[in-house]
Amino acid sequence: MKPVVLLVGRLPDVIRNVAKELEDLPIQWLGAHNRDEVIAQLEAEPNIRSVVMGAGLDDTIRGDLIGVIASRRPDLCIHVKDRASGPAGMAPFARRIIEAELHHWEGANVA
């Protein structure tokens, strides 16, 4: 079973494009665009291993989502992308994070 990564972002196309651009990674990608979707994904998918959050969301919303995720799944790492790299930086950011996480998951026999 592939590890699941939750991509959280403002624009649906960004999330779809990231998943498509990173389809070579052995990951199942889920997307969420707001608080309700994040909660629904966390409740529906127990195999989520990590969260990657885009920079398009307002800081207040990102802070709220971090709190929501941490309170429901304190076992997850939450990776928050910088704003400087823009939307085009989301896929490279996610790739760096997930490639590092994969080594950790494989070492822990979780992947």
C-alpha positions in Angstrom: 0.0 0.0 0.0 1.4 3.4 -1.0 1.8 6.0 1.7 -0.7 8.8 1.4 0.2 12.5 1.4 -2.3 15.2 1.9 -1.8 18.3 -0.2 -3.5 21.4 1.1 -3.8 24.4 -1.0 -6.0 27.2 -2.3 -6.1 26.4 -6.0 -7.5 23.0 -7.1 -5.3 23.1 -10.3 -2.2 23.5 -8.2 -3.0 20.4 -6.3 -3.9 18.4 -9.4 -0.8 19.6 -11.2 1.5 18.7 -8.3 0.1 15.2 -8.1 0.5 14.8 -11.9 4.1 16.2 -11.9 5.1 13.9 -9.0 3.3 10.8 -10.2 6.7 9.0 -10.4 6.8 9.0 -6.6 5.3 5.9 -4.9 2.6 8.1 -3.2 -1.1 8.3 -3.2 -2.0 12.0 -3.2 -5.1 13.5 -1.6 -6.1 17.1 -1.8 -7.9 19.6 0.4 -8.7 23.3 -0.1 -10.3 24.3 3.2 -10.9 23.3 6.8 -13.9 21.0 6.1 -12.0 19.1 3.4 -8.9 18.7 5.6 -11.1 17.3 8.4 -12.9 15.0 6.0 -9.6 13.7 4.5 -8.1 13.1 8.0 -11.2 11.2 9.1 -11.6 9.2 5.9 -7.9 8.2 5.3 -6.0 6.7 8.3 -2.9 6.0 6.0 -2.0 9.7 5.6 1.7 10.0 6.5 2.4 13.6 5.9 0.9 17.0 5.0 2.2 19.5 2.5 0.6 22.9 2.7 0.8 25.5 -0.1 1.5 29.2 0.3 -1.6 30.5 -1.4 -3.7 30.3 1.8 -3.9 33.3 4.2 -1.7 32.9 7.3 -4.7 32.9 9.6 -6.2 30.0 7.6 -2.8 28.1 7.5 -2.5 28.6 11.3 -6.0 27.2 11.8 -5.4 24.2 9.5 -2.1 23.4 11.3 -4.1 23.4 14.6 -6.8 21.2 13.1 -4.3 18.7 11.7 -2.1 18.6 14.8 -5.1 18.1 17.1 -6.5 15.3 15.1 -3.3 13.7 13.9 -0.3 14.6 16.2 1.7 11.9 14.5 1.9 13.8 11.1 4.6 16.1 9.9 3.1 19.3 8.5 5.3 21.0 5.8 4.5 24.6 5.0 5.7 26.0 1.7 7.3 29.5 1.5 5.6 32.2 -0.6 8.7 33.4 -2.4 8.8 30.5 -4.9 5.3 31.1 -6.0 2.8 28.4 -7.3 5.5 26.9 -9.6 7.6 26.1 -6.5 5.0 23.8 -5.0 5.9 20.6 -6.9 9.7 21.0 -6.2 9.0 21.7 -2.6 6.7 18.7 -2.3 9.2 16.5 -4.1 12.1 17.4 -1.7 9.8 16.8 1.3 8.4 13.5 0.1 11.7 12.1 -1.1 13.2 12.7 2.4 10.1 11.3 4.1 10.2 8.2 1.9 13.7 7.4 3.1 12.4 7.7 6.7 9.3 5.6 6.1 11.3 2.9 4.3 13.8 2.9 7.2 11.0 2.5 9.6 9.4 -0.2 7.4 6.3 1.9 7.0 6.2 2.4 3.2 
